[in-house]
Amino acid sequence: CQMGYYINATGNLLIREKKFPVAIDCLKNLMYHRFPDCGTPAFSWVSSVNVINFLESDDGEKCRLKSVLREFRYGFEEENDDLLFDCFLGSKWGDDEFLWEALAPAVDDGCTIEYHGEDGHKWRFLFEDGKAREQNAVITWE
């Protein structure tokens, strides 16, 4: 039996077609270089073997990118030639911060992905200047 923290996610995260090569390189860096002492990284709820296979496949950049994001449990839809976040395909929080930190240079400034936890906690990642900054929601009652 696996335990976990249930979440929902919403957002306006956009990866433009011109940034697909950057996104692929960022994901390869995550998989091959982010954790040099542990070999292939293991992420909660994600098959690292599948991620590497998708990254190394002969499919086009958009297809590879969508496949990797789906393996990380994020659905993206095509908008024009770009990829726009559509839905969270999982149910529990994993090691998602590593994905967003890695992909940040490929994401449009001002984009966010917002999380709502099972206990009411809310937080998001704001993408600016090639970085993903985690922010916690503060609720004020009047």
C-alpha positions as CSV (number, residue, x, y, z in Angstrom):
1,C,0.0,0.0,0.0
2,Q,1.5,3.3,-1.0
3,M,0.7,6.4,0.9
4,G,0.7,9.9,-0.5
5,Y,-0.6,13.5,-0.4
6,Y,-3.6,14.0,-2.7
7,I,-3.5,17.1,-4.9
8,N,-5.3,18.8,-7.8
9,A,-3.5,21.1,-10.2
10,T,-4.5,24.0,-12.4
11,G,-2.5,26.5,-14.4
12,N,-1.6,28.3,-17.6
13,L,1.8,26.7,-18.2
14,L,2.9,27.2,-21.8
15,I,5.9,25.8,-23.6
16,R,6.3,27.4,-27.0
17,E,7.4,25.3,-30.0
18,K,10.7,27.3,-30.3
19,K,11.5,26.2,-26.8
20,F,11.0,22.5,-27.4
21,P,14.7,21.9,-27.9
22,V,15.5,23.7,-24.7
23,A,12.8,21.7,-22.8
24,I,14.3,18.4,-24.1
25,D,17.8,19.4,-23.1
26,C,16.6,20.5,-19.7
27,L,14.8,17.1,-19.2
28,K,17.9,15.3,-20.3
29,N,20.0,17.3,-17.8
30,L,17.5,16.3,-15.1
31,M,17.7,12.6,-15.9
32,Y,21.4,12.4,-16.6
33,H,23.2,15.1,-14.5
34,R,20.9,16.5,-11.7
35,F,21.8,13.7,-9.3
36,P,25.3,12.6,-10.2
37,D,25.8,10.4,-7.1
38,C,22.7,8.3,-7.5
39,G,22.8,7.2,-11.2
40,T,19.4,7.3,-12.8
41,P,17.1,9.3,-10.5
42,A,13.9,7.7,-9.1
43,F,10.9,10.0,-8.9
44,S,7.7,9.1,-7.0
45,W,5.0,7.8,-9.4
46,V,7.2,8.1,-12.5
47,S,9.1,5.5,-14.4
48,S,12.6,6.9,-15.0
49,V,13.2,4.2,-17.6
50,N,10.1,5.4,-19.6
51,V,11.3,9.0,-19.4
52,I,14.7,8.2,-20.7
53,N,13.2,6.0,-23.5
54,F,10.9,8.9,-24.5
55,L,13.8,11.4,-24.5
56,E,16.0,9.2,-26.6
57,S,13.3,8.1,-29.1
58,D,13.3,9.1,-32.8
59,D,10.0,10.8,-32.5
60,G,9.7,14.6,-33.0
61,E,10.4,17.0,-30.2
62,K,6.7,17.7,-29.5
63,C,5.8,14.1,-29.3
64,R,8.8,13.3,-27.0
65,L,8.0,16.3,-24.8
66,K,4.4,15.4,-24.4
67,S,5.3,11.8,-23.6
68,V,7.7,12.8,-20.9
69,L,5.3,15.2,-19.4
70,R,2.5,12.5,-19.5
71,E,4.9,10.1,-17.7
72,F,5.3,12.8,-15.0
73,R,1.5,12.8,-14.9
74,Y,0.8,16.1,-16.7
75,G,-1.4,16.3,-19.7
76,F,-0.7,19.0,-22.3
77,E,-2.8,19.9,-25.3
78,E,-1.6,21.4,-28.5
79,E,-2.4,25.1,-29.0
80,N,-1.2,26.2,-32.4
81,D,2.2,24.7,-32.4
82,D,2.8,25.1,-28.7
83,L,2.0,22.9,-25.6
84,L,-0.4,24.2,-23.0
85,F,-1.0,22.5,-19.6
86,D,-4.4,20.8,-19.6
87,C,-4.7,18.6,-16.6
88,F,-2.9,16.7,-13.8
89,L,-3.3,13.0,-14.6
90,G,-2.2,11.7,-11.2
91,S,-3.7,12.0,-7.8
92,K,-0.8,12.5,-5.4
93,W,2.2,14.8,-5.0
94,G,5.4,13.3,-6.1
95,D,8.8,15.0,-6.8
96,D,7.1,17.5,-9.1
97,E,9.3,20.4,-8.0
98,F,12.3,18.8,-9.7
99,L,10.3,18.7,-13.0
100,W,9.4,22.4,-12.8
101,E,12.9,23.5,-11.7
102,A,14.4,21.6,-14.7
103,L,11.8,22.9,-17.2
104,A,11.7,26.5,-16.1
105,P,14.1,27.8,-18.8
106,A,11.6,26.5,-21.5
107,V,8.4,27.9,-19.9
108,D,7.0,31.4,-20.7
109,D,7.5,34.1,-18.1
110,G,4.4,34.7,-16.0
111,C,3.1,31.2,-16.3
112,T,2.0,29.3,-13.2
113,I,1.0,25.9,-12.1
114,E,-1.1,25.9,-8.9
115,Y,-1.7,23.1,-6.5
116,H,-4.5,22.4,-4.0
117,G,-3.7,19.8,-1.3
118,E,-6.0,17.4,0.4
119,D,-5.8,19.5,3.6
120,G,-6.6,22.8,1.9
121,H,-3.0,23.9,1.5
122,K,-2.4,25.9,-1.7
123,W,0.9,26.6,-3.4
124,R,2.1,27.3,-6.9
125,F,5.2,27.6,-9.1
126,L,5.6,31.0,-10.8
127,F,7.9,30.9,-13.9
128,E,10.1,34.0,-14.3
129,D,13.5,34.6,-15.9
130,G,14.1,30.9,-16.5
131,K,13.4,29.9,-12.9
132,A,10.5,28.3,-11.1
133,R,9.7,30.0,-7.8
134,E,7.5,28.2,-5.3
135,Q,5.0,30.4,-3.6
136,N,2.5,29.5,-0.8
137,A,-0.9,31.0,-0.7
138,V,-1.9,33.2,2.2
139,I,-5.7,33.4,2.8
140,T,-7.1,36.4,4.7
141,W,-10.6,36.4,6.2
142,E,-12.4,39.6,6.6
